[in-house]
């Protein structure tokens, strides 16, 4: 089904890292209504329903959530209230206004015991409060809606100069220190926020509802391997990376050893929407963090 710019797409969590890239990309084809907690708190079922009834969107892209995994472990009530019940509120409002819902979930819902990337046909077994709450959000969509997309993403990177996550941290530390320890026993699938946004927009055009993994393609990698590529692309030559165990950096919430995903559902349908993560990361680092902007 072809969708036009006249159709309204309401985005929750629009001020986040993914929302900042997704909104302008979706605006190329849709009328985008960005919302964040100031406009619509997803924890408030009445506010969510009132907003959707006023806007009457054709599609709701649900990005709002508690994203700090360790905070979720320390404050489980907040994790379930925001990520599970907040998603329920959005799903019920979508049911009322007959909107298609797109929910961005996480590959952290798997327990990480598999030796290879997870597919959509593997059984989730979340180990942290954050990941349990995100998985419960998935179940909410399945309970209340017929027209939905669950999109599980991997280790997101993006945000440009406002980036405060792994890429920015590695570049900042590597420019300040001659040696840097990086974990080499956790594996995932790096995913560029712009590529994810483009991929979701293309997926929505198909009307092929369901659950999808959507990560940049290429072999899964460790944090150490990503860090190697980051400093290579940023042309940082005077910092030596040292692989180490995650036990050296204890965190509040458990992380799966294997958090990588395989876009198996997309492949089976003949849809190749995501480029290799090395290509996406190289473009991002050189554009935003290259020597010329140091």
Secondary structure, 3 states (H helix, E strand, C coil): CCCCCCCEEEEECCCCHHHHHHHHHHCCCCEEEECCCCCCCCCCHHHHHHHHHHHCCCEEEECCCCCCHHHHHHCHHHHHHHHHHHHHHHHHHHHHHCCEEEEEEEHHHCCCCCCCCECCCCCCCCCCHHHHHHHHHHHHHHHHCCCEEEEEECEEECCHHHCCCHHHHHHHHHHHCCEEEEECCCEECEEEHHHHHHHHHHHHCCCCCEEEECCCECCCEEHHHHHHHHHHHCCCCCCEEEEECHHHCCCCCCCCCEECECCHHHHHCCCCCCCEHHHHHHHHHHHHHCHHHC
